[in-house]
Amino acid sequence: MSPQAFTEYLHRNIPLTAAMQLRVLRSDAGSIELLGPLPPNRNHRDTAFGGSLATLGIVSGWALLQQELRRQGLDARIVIQRSECDFVEPVDADFTAQCSLPAADWQRFLATLDKRGRARITLHSSLRCAGREAVRHRGTFVALDANSS
């Protein structure tokens, strides 16, 4: 799926991403990069609202899993189980979130999903502004095989 088509998919399926004006910049095998523009995500201090930053961390992990499960031909429901953010510094311009699959964990995740019809994986996202890491996000996601009972 092209970055534009993936952006439209996110906007249709997660309406908050449209309000945030989130965009998919890059989606490669095993990784994704999203953009969050500052203006629709700013707070009263003209920095990014913490909730927007946390949301971008969650969405980057969710979108990566959605992308990779589709590449595997799997239909699964993905939900966030746990989300944690370390806010390192204020974000005062447009920001990105980058997330990559941990190869060993991914193979274990797929095997568990195949065997049990559900699996869990923890993904780490780095949110950056002006070339610096501003937020570290860790999300634990659960996938439920849509075809299992």
C-alpha positions, 0 to 999 in steps of 0.5 A: 500500500502506498503511503497516501493509500495507507494514510487514507486507510488510517483516516477512515478506520481511526478518525482521530488520525484525520483530526490529527492530520497524521500522514504515513511518510514511509511503510517498508517491510518491517518498519513505518514512519508517520508524521504528526504536524504541530498545528492540529496537535498543539497545546496552550504552550505551542508545543505538542499535546502529550496526548497527541504524542502518545497517540502517534506512538500507539498508532505507529505500532498498530499501523506497523502490525496491521501492515505486516499481518496483511503482508502475511495474508493474516486477518487479525484484530489488533488492540493495544494492551499497554502503552507507556511514554517517556517524554524526553523534551518538549516538541515545538515543531512537526514530529515523526514516529518511527517503529520497526519490528523486532525480528526474533519477537515477530517470528515468535508472535506469528507462531503463537498467533498461528497456534493459539489464535492470539498473540502479544508483542511489544513494539518501541517507537521513537518520536522525533522533532528536529532530528532529536528524540523527544518521546520514547513509546513502548506499546504492547499489542494483542492480535486476535485471529479473526478466523479462530473461535 
